[in-house]
Amino acid sequence: MPRSIPAKIPEKTSIFDLCYDKGKNFWPNWTQTVEKYIVPTGGEYNTIIVPTSDSIRNNYFLHRSVKAKQHILICGSTGTGKTVNIISELNRYYFNMEYTNLTTSFSG
């Protein structure tokens, strides 16, 4: 049965930029759900992955899908960092004896 949630969504904001915090009855931006990113001292340019609303949201659904043992398809415009971000997350959290991954890229 659907029910209403008495939480206000900020004006002039896309719903895709927000997630719902049930405990606080609040709609924070995805970037508010992770620690502030600080570029590592001496970090090489090609190793820096700055979290964005899109990457944080994609990572959230990636982790949920892995835990539920469900496949996931991440799609979007070419060159936005999806592959780099997803491979980074898979290598960071799921590169072990329990998990493996197969990466296939399509470009039109």
C-alpha positions as CSV (number, residue, x, y, z in Angstrom):
1,M,0.0,0.0,0.0
2,P,1.5,3.4,-1.0
3,R,2.0,5.9,1.8
4,S,3.1,9.5,1.8
5,I,6.4,10.6,3.4
6,P,6.3,14.0,5.0
7,A,9.7,15.1,3.7
8,K,10.2,18.1,1.5
9,I,12.3,17.8,-1.6
10,P,14.4,21.0,-2.2
11,E,13.1,23.2,-5.0
12,K,15.0,23.5,-8.3
13,T,16.7,20.1,-7.7
14,S,16.5,17.0,-9.8
15,I,15.2,14.0,-7.8
16,F,18.1,12.0,-9.4
17,D,20.6,14.2,-7.5
18,L,19.0,13.2,-4.1
19,C,18.7,10.1,-2.0
20,Y,16.3,9.6,0.9
21,D,17.6,9.3,4.4
22,K,14.8,7.4,6.2
23,G,16.3,7.9,9.7
24,K,16.4,11.7,9.4
25,N,13.4,12.0,7.0
26,F,15.6,14.1,4.8
27,W,16.6,14.3,1.1
28,P,20.4,14.9,1.0
29,N,22.4,15.3,-2.2
30,W,24.4,12.2,-3.0
31,T,27.6,14.1,-2.4
32,Q,26.5,14.7,1.2
33,T,26.4,10.9,1.8
34,V,30.2,10.5,1.6
35,E,33.2,12.1,3.2
36,K,34.6,15.2,1.5
37,Y,37.2,14.2,-1.1
38,I,40.7,15.5,-0.6
39,V,43.2,15.0,-3.4
40,P,46.0,12.8,-2.0
41,T,49.3,14.7,-1.7
42,G,51.5,13.6,-4.6
43,G,48.5,11.9,-6.3
44,E,49.1,11.3,-10.0
45,Y,46.5,12.9,-12.3
46,N,45.5,9.6,-13.9
47,T,44.8,8.0,-10.6
48,I,42.5,10.7,-9.1
49,I,38.8,9.8,-9.2
50,V,36.7,12.7,-7.8
51,P,33.3,11.5,-6.5
52,T,30.3,13.1,-8.1
53,S,26.6,12.7,-7.6
54,D,26.5,10.4,-10.6
55,S,29.4,8.2,-9.5
56,I,28.2,8.0,-5.9
57,R,24.7,7.0,-7.0
58,N,26.1,4.4,-9.5
59,N,28.3,3.0,-6.7
60,Y,25.4,2.7,-4.4
61,F,23.4,0.7,-6.9
62,L,26.4,-1.3,-7.8
63,H,27.0,-2.4,-4.2
64,R,23.2,-3.1,-3.7
65,S,23.2,-5.2,-6.8
66,V,26.3,-7.2,-5.8
67,K,24.8,-7.9,-2.4
68,A,21.5,-9.0,-3.9
69,K,23.4,-11.1,-6.5
70,Q,21.7,-9.3,-9.3
71,H,23.2,-8.1,-12.6
72,I,23.4,-4.4,-13.3
73,L,23.7,-2.4,-16.5
74,I,25.2,1.0,-16.2
75,C,24.5,3.1,-19.3
76,G,25.0,6.7,-20.3
77,S,27.0,9.1,-22.5
78,T,30.5,8.1,-23.6
79,G,33.4,9.7,-21.7
80,T,31.7,10.5,-18.4
81,G,33.8,8.1,-16.3
82,K,31.4,5.2,-15.8
83,T,33.9,2.5,-16.7
84,V,36.8,4.0,-14.7
85,N,34.6,4.5,-11.7
86,I,32.9,1.0,-11.8
87,I,36.2,-0.8,-12.4
88,S,37.8,1.1,-9.5
89,E,34.9,0.0,-7.2
90,L,35.0,-3.6,-8.3
91,N,38.8,-3.8,-7.8
92,R,38.6,-2.0,-4.5
93,Y,35.8,-4.1,-3.0
94,Y,35.3,-7.2,-5.1
95,F,38.7,-8.4,-6.3
96,N,38.9,-11.5,-4.2
97,M,38.3,-15.3,-4.3
98,E,34.5,-14.8,-4.0
99,Y,33.9,-12.4,-6.9
100,T,35.0,-11.9,-10.4
101,N,33.9,-9.5,-13.1
102,L,33.6,-9.4,-16.9
103,T,33.7,-5.9,-18.5
104,T,32.2,-5.4,-21.9
105,S,32.0,-1.9,-23.5
106,F,29.7,-0.9,-26.3
107,S,30.1,2.4,-28.1
108,G,27.8,3.7,-30.8
